[in-house]
């Protein structure tokens, strides 16, 4: 479950009064999510989302995230928009935590990924990249290529409990990636976590993106690679080139890739796989058995990494 | 968290179509609750609650619960009302589980109990007892006085790990209660689980009761005793007679007690404390450490039991 901080009814009623959304009628903690505590609140004006920021989110980053959502929504990207209180502030304090109220985004994340979802995602991701271009704030990717070695070192002792030889293989992968990681590719605001549960659909149409708390300034191709890894592999680990082709071809209808981006894609995809493999491994070896959130299987990403290691050119992703 | 069964977007959309509530816009699992999986669903007509019945609820009891809610709501008791599908059925199947959709009840359960809440509860509980009188279905209390010994026997081995001597004390309490348990007191439909998180308020007014999955046919005084135990003791275990007086006096404005009920109240309150002490003890010794739901402290109810053991007459509860 995702509710780490309990909010009292009196406190929340007082908090909600500062926003012009009518009286609070109800609030319920949402079971999904990992990083923060989220509640659906119903007021006289309908449903909203209340987020309490937990310790995993750096408070200093919150203005970046909230301003980014506002910026994107002004550019017709459908995403949760933080409300402003009677003093014009989006960020408040509730139950001792930074907190904000957001517009409610309708739509459902797809439990079973169809190719049409990947096509829609490609378009939405490119639109996000374009809309973020003139966003003035910067946030470095704190899970970028130069952070992976440190992550690995924190798991090395237990990595081989997950699979014999895993630590050594990851170490070799970093030896490969670090000196070769592409520089100079087109950069801008990326979502960096556009997994299926963060992308909403109504029917077959994408109705918006949520959960921008990994958003940062990094190369666009990396965001695309994260999506390819999260959306275009089947549960058995097989790569679905039909899905990838739709993701990439719909993306480039909105923002075309340079030749350099295409050439770098296999390398960037290895990096994207390594990043999620490492954070999952870290969570796997560091999560107590009685934690509220079950860690995800890191080995799913090991299979994805192995696939990309065998790729010789981006043509294998369905790019023409 | 309370979501044990994952529902897919496609499956749920199809399920919702059978009810005339517009298209499904969103659904999110609710973190609260223990017995069943609950989702807030938003449709074109607003919010509703979807419940998937998990194994702890006996499927054969579901018609009783659903019909009871309908019966009560027709008698102006505010509670969730099951919707009927296009074939007139409230109960369907979703993700392999019995499932139903309910009207959304606004209001919030009080995190900090004030005396005024107890007064409101007294009135609401009496109204429920009166409204249930002509409900034709019956359901025996499967956690009644004659079921407690069996529960205790299942925990005896580990009871003393919780507190030395606890098993023996509980055994002695059952020796006391079983032969003395009052018979012939006024009976009818009782809620049997009207804890604060099952009673909603808007401001200081009770806006409804939820979670009727322990409702059964038993003595009214037992329901009142459950409420007194759950609402009128402070966190440190102290009995708050102001709260109890309001609970009882507001109750009797709607349904007056007989002299027999008043005289039996200390005994019934011991029984009500014993019932929750035993089920909490059972959960405490049987819940695996990595369970989704943390068990509640049984010893909170041991303090309550000890208080009632020292009571000589119902006057100590504030009854005049």
Interface residues (C-beta under 8 A of the other chain):
Chain A: X1 X2 X3 X6 X8 X9 X10 X12 X13 X24 X25 X26 X27 X28 X29 X30 X31 X32 X40 X42 X47 X104 X105 X106 X107 X108 X109 X110 X111 X112 X200 X201 X202 X289 X290 X292
Chain B: X1 X2 X3 X6 X8 X9 X10 X12 X13 X24 X25 X26 X27 X28 X29 X30 X31 X32 X40 X42 X47 X104 X105 X106 X107 X108 X109 X110 X111 X112 X200 X201 X202 X289 X290 X292
